[in-house]
Amino acid sequence: MRANTPPGRTRRAFLAAAAGWPALAWVEKVLAQPKQKPAIVGWLSLRSHESDADVLAAFKEGLAALGYREGQQFAIEGRWAGSRIERMQSLAEELAATKPAVIVGWGLDATRAAAKAAPATPIVAVGSGFVETDLAKSLARPGGMVTGVNSQTTEIQHKYVELLVAAVPTLKRIGVLVFNPNAPSPNTARFMEAARRSAAQHKVELRFEGAATVEEIEPAVSRLDKQGVQALVVPPAQLFVAEAARIPKLALARRWPLVGGLTLMRTESGTLVSYGIDVKWMFGRAAHYVDRILKGAKPGDLPIEQPTKFELVVNLKTAKALGLTIPQPFLMRADRVIE
């Protein structure tokens, strides 16, 4: 025997079901449509996938903060040269074949290779020397397919020798590792000139040795050792950035204090002083450029960003290992001290 249902409840249930039919049909129609593919974001770097993990994470976090979900709105297609500059162009061509919507290039070598392999593809670059190599007409108005974040300024180039002398006032002869001095890039030439001016001002002697490949780094350091240098300066050239886990150990083994960019600073690495721009911040900013390009902006209309904040880091663990006492006034200048 059926239970009696109140007439009002029956009518309400019928109307609710009827109202749901069009909605159900619309949902089925949407589900039947092909889903939009995520935009391919190319990533080209001289370093390894493992050494890029922190900056790649910072880049993805930057996109996530702008509402992008990996696998839905974007997908990373990466190529890493593993410190082998000679592989960069072929990797760039592989990357171009994937038809990325935009390419993120770390450093001048990666950016030049990407621009050659994919001249019609927007490139968001993190590095320097883009104007000097005609990849951009100017920082304010790039005008072409390359924009991004400028990682090296005159202020940084002038600081390395000054900071090393301030941290270790007894130094007389300083070794400088430079990238490919036989065919210097604009970045290398500017750095060497700035280092010489700073050395003259602080009355120290500089000895330069160069390396163009991974295999040439250790012999260059050995040649500096034979010349009796007491410390080492390493500029943020991409090859040296790629070998950031190894170069400080070469200096520490010779009991040399080392100064370089923030990419050389790891608690366990052996770098004494680092100065520069927060690399994670730069790749967070790169995410904003990718966002604007994916939304239709032309890279040539987006000014290349100039950083305004620099960080000075002193590693007292390294100072202790070297038997050095860092002057208190210098420590007070530091933004961060590793103890």
TIBA-831728 format. One line per 8 residues: their letters; for each residue x, y, z of C-alpha. Coordinates in steps of 0.5 Angstrom, whole numbers, plus 500, padded with zeros to 3 digits. Layout:
N
A) X:Y:Z | ...;
//
This chain:
339
MRANTPPG) 500:500:500 | 503:507:498 | 504:512:503 | 500:519:501 | 505:524:498 | 503:531:500 | 501:535:493 | 505:541:494;
RTRRAFLA) 511:536:495 | 510:533:489 | 509:539:485 | 516:542:488 | 520:536:486 | 517:536:479 | 519:543:478 | 526:542:481;
AAAGWPAL) 527:536:476 | 524:540:470 | 529:545:472 | 535:541:472 | 534:538:465 | 536:544:461 | 542:545:466 | 544:537:465;
AWVEKVLA) 544:538:457 | 548:544:458 | 553:540:462 | 554:534:457 | 555:539:452 | 561:542:455 | 564:536:457 | 563:533:450;
QPKQKPAI) 567:539:447 | 575:538:447 | 579:541:452 | 583:547:451 | 591:545:451 | 595:548:456 | 600:553:453 | 607:550:452;
VGWLSLRS) 612:554:456 | 619:553:454 | 625:553:458 | 632:553:456 | 638:553:461 | 646:552:461 | 645:549:468 | 642:542:469;
HESDADVL) 635:540:471 | 637:539:478 | 641:545:479 | 635:549:476 | 630:546:481 | 630:552:486 | 629:557:480 | 624:553:476;
AAFKEGLA) 620:552:483 | 620:560:484 | 618:561:476 | 612:556:477 | 610:559:484 | 610:566:480 | 605:563:475 | 601:560:480;
ALGYREGQ) 600:566:484 | 597:569:477 | 592:564:477 | 595:559:473 | 595:551:474 | 601:547:471 | 598:542:467 | 591:546:465;
QFAIEGRW) 593:553:463 | 601:551:462 | 606:546:461 | 613:546:462 | 618:544:456 | 625:544:458 | 632:543:455 | 638:543:460;
AGSRIERM) 645:543:457 | 649:541:463 | 654:546:463 | 655:544:455 | 655:551:451 | 656:547:445 | 649:543:446 | 645:550:447;
QSLAEELA) 644:551:439 | 641:544:438 | 637:544:444 | 634:551:442 | 632:547:436 | 629:541:439 | 625:546:444 | 623:550:438;
ATKPAVIV) 620:544:435 | 615:543:440 | 612:550:438 | 612:553:445 | 608:560:446 | 613:563:450 | 621:561:451 | 624:563:458;
GWGLDATR) 632:563:457 | 636:564:463 | 643:567:460 | 645:571:454 | 647:564:451 | 641:561:452 | 637:567:449 | 641:568:443;
AAAKAAPA) 640:560:441 | 633:561:442 | 632:567:438 | 636:564:433 | 632:557:433 | 625:561:434 | 625:568:431 | 618:569:431;
TPIVAVGS) 617:566:438 | 617:571:444 | 622:570:449 | 623:572:456 | 630:572:458 | 633:573:465 | 640:575:464 | 644:581:461;
GFVETDLA) 648:583:455 | 641:583:451 | 642:590:448 | 649:590:447 | 648:584:442 | 642:587:439 | 637:582:442 | 633:588:444;
KSLARPGG) 634:595:442 | 634:598:449 | 632:596:456 | 626:601:456 | 623:599:449 | 626:592:447 | 622:593:440 | 623:585:438;
MVTGVNSQ) 622:578:441 | 626:579:447 | 624:582:454 | 625:580:461 | 629:581:467 | 636:584:467 | 641:581:472 | 647:585:471;
TTEIQHKY) 648:592:472 | 654:597:473 | 653:597:480 | 655:589:481 | 661:589:476 | 664:594:480 | 663:591:487 | 666:584:487;
VELLVAAV) 674:587:488 | 671:592:493 | 667:587:497 | 673:582:497 | 678:587:500 | 673:590:505 | 672:583:508 | 680:581:508;
PTLKRIGV) 684:587:508 | 690:584:508 | 690:581:501 | 695:584:496 | 694:579:489 | 687:577:487 | 685:572:482 | 679:573:477;
LVFNPNAP) 676:567:473 | 673:570:467 | 669:567:461 | 672:566:455 | 677:572:455 | 679:570:448 | 672:572:445 | 669:576:450;
SPNTARFM) 662:578:451 | 660:585:452 | 659:582:459 | 666:580:460 | 669:586:457 | 665:590:462 | 667:586:468 | 674:586:467;
EAARRSAA) 674:593:466 | 670:595:472 | 675:590:476 | 681:593:474 | 679:600:476 | 677:597:483 | 683:594:484 | 687:601:482;
QHKVELRF) 683:604:487 | 684:599:492 | 691:598:491 | 691:591:489 | 694:587:484 | 689:582:479 | 691:576:475 | 686:574:470;
EGAATVEE) 685:567:467 | 680:565:463 | 675:558:462 | 671:557:456 | 668:550:457 | 667:546:464 | 674:542:462 | 678:549:462;
IEPAVSRL) 675:551:469 | 680:547:474 | 686:548:470 | 685:556:470 | 684:556:477 | 691:552:478 | 694:557:473 | 692:562:478;
DKQGVQAL) 695:558:484 | 702:558:481 | 701:566:480 | 701:566:488 | 694:569:488 | 691:570:495 | 683:570:493 | 678:569:488;
VVPPAQLF) 673:573:484 | 668:569:480 | 663:574:476 | 656:571:474 | 658:568:467 | 653:563:465 | 658:557:465 | 660:559:472;
VAEAARIP) 653:559:475 | 652:552:472 | 658:550:476 | 656:554:482 | 657:547:486 | 664:546:484 | 668:552:483 | 667:555:491;
KLALARRW) 670:548:493 | 676:549:488 | 677:556:492 | 676:553:499 | 681:547:497 | 687:552:496 | 684:556:502 | 682:562:498;
PLVGGLTL) 677:567:500 | 672:567:494 | 667:573:492 | 662:572:487 | 654:573:485 | 649:570:489 | 648:564:485 | 655:561:488;
MRTESGTL) 652:562:495 | 651:555:498 | 652:554:506 | 656:548:504 | 660:551:498 | 665:555:501 | 664:562:498 | 666:567:503;
VSYGIDVK) 662:573:500 | 656:574:495 | 653:580:492 | 647:581:487 | 640:580:486 | 636:574:488 | 635:569:483 | 629:567:485;
WMFGRAAH) 626:574:485 | 628:574:478 | 624:568:476 | 618:570:480 | 618:577:475 | 619:573:469 | 613:569:471 | 609:576:470;
YVDRILKG) 612:577:463 | 610:570:461 | 603:572:464 | 602:578:460 | 605:575:453 | 600:569:454 | 595:575:454 | 597:578:448;
AKPGDLPI) 602:583:450 | 608:584:445 | 615:582:448 | 618:588:444 | 613:593:448 | 615:590:455 | 621:594:458 | 626:590:461;
EQPTKFEL) 626:590:468 | 632:593:472 | 632:590:479 | 633:595:485 | 635:591:491 | 641:587:492 | 643:583:497 | 650:582:501;
VVNLKTAK) 651:575:504 | 657:573:508 | 658:566:510 | 662:566:517 | 662:558:517 | 667:559:511 | 671:565:514 | 672:560:520;
ALGLTIPQ) 674:554:516 | 679:559:513 | 682:562:519 | 679:569:518 | 676:574:522 | 671:579:518 | 671:586:520 | 665:588:524;
PFLMRADR) 664:594:520 | 663:589:514 | 659:584:518 | 654:590:519 | 653:592:512 | 651:585:510 | 644:583:509 | 645:576:511;
VIE) 650:572:515 | 651:565:515 | 653:562:522;
//
